[in-house]
Amino acid sequence: MKYKDFYTELGKLLYAIAKADGKVGHKEFESMKLIVKRELVPLESHNDEFGTDLAYYTEMEFDYLEENFGDAQSAFDSFIDFVDLHHSAISPDLSTLVKNISTRIANSEFGINKKEKAYLDKLNEKLHP
């Protein structure tokens, strides 16, 4: 599994959850940025060819999808496909991290809505240790 691809796909997942109700709220966006800065960057030791910490690809992909009116379902499906393809490379600790930050994004604006819950349920099913 390429870490750059993982973080790009994680950006898609977080975007899908934030956009599940039709729009990305300010609190969801700010939560994503804080999670990347405070939690993902300190965990990641790899950089791209320009010296950018690979964890920032989560934020870059989220921003790209938001700016280009990305589809939440397509973004979610892309992450699920990635998990299916790389399931053996995703450790239990990484699975737990992904589930926790996804739940926090869903809770950040107005609590977890029906569509977000459906995404989280499917995510939990796919990422069970």
N, C-alpha and C positions, 0 to 999 in steps of 0.2 A: 504494500500500500504506500502510495506517495503522500507524504504529509501535506503538501500543497493542495493536492486533490481533496484530501479529507477536509481541510479547513474551508475550501471553496464550497464543498457540499454542505458543511455545517452552516455556512452563511445562507445557503438555500433553505435548509431546514428552519433556521431561526426566522428567516423572512416569511416562510410559509405560515408559521405559527402566528407571527405578528400580523400578517395580512389576512388571516383566516376569516375575519369579520368584514373584509372588504377594504380596510385601510390600515396602514401602519400608524399607530398612535405615538405621540411624542414620548411617553413613558416607555413604550416598548423599544423605540429606537435608542433612547438613552440607556436603558438596561442592557441592550445588546453591546453598546460601546463600552460600558463599564465592565461587563463580563469579559470581553476581549482584552481590555487593558489590564484588569486586575487579576484575572484568573487564567486566561489562555496564554497570554504572552509570557508570564513567568514560568509556565510549564514547558514551553516550546524552546528548544535549543537550536533549531535549524533556521537558516536564513536563505532567501532566494539569491539570485545572482547580483542583485542590487543592494543586498544587505538588509532587506526588509524581513523582519520576523515573520515566519510563515503563518502564525496565528492571525495576523492582520488580514489574511485572505478571507477570513470569515466576514469581517467588516466590509471589505472591498466588494465581495459578492452581494452582500445584503444591500449595500448602497447602489450597486449596479442594477439590481432587480427593482429597487424602489424607483430609481430614476427612469427606468425603461418600462415601467408598468408591468412588472413580471407577474405571472400567474401563480397564485399560491399552490394550487393543486399540482401543477407541473413541477414546481420547485420541491415540494414535498416528495413527489414520486421519484424525482431524481436522487434525493438523499436515500430513500428506501432501496432503490436500485443499486446505489453505491454500497449500502450495507449488505445486500444480498451477494454482491460480487466479492466483497472483502470481509465477510463475516468472521473468518478465522483470524484475521489480523486485528480485530477490534477486541481489546482486552476487557475484562469485567470492569476495571477501573475507568476505562474510557467510556464504556457503555453507561456507567453510573453518572459520570460527568455530563454526558450528552443529555441524558434523561433529566438530570437536575436543572441544568441551565435552560432546557426547553420548557420545563414547568415554570421556572421563574419568569421567562419571557411571557408565557401565557397569562400568568398571574399579575404581571406588572401594570396593566392598564385598568381593567375593570373586573378582574378575576377571570376565571376560565370559562369561556363560552362553549356552546355545544360543538361547534366545528373544531375549536382548539382541543377539546376533550377527545374528539374522534382521532385527531392527529396524534395526540399524546398516547392514547390507547394503542394505536397501531405501532407507534414507535416503541413503546414498552414491550409489545409482543415481539417485535423484530430484534430488540436489543437485550432480550433476557439472557442472563449469564449462562 
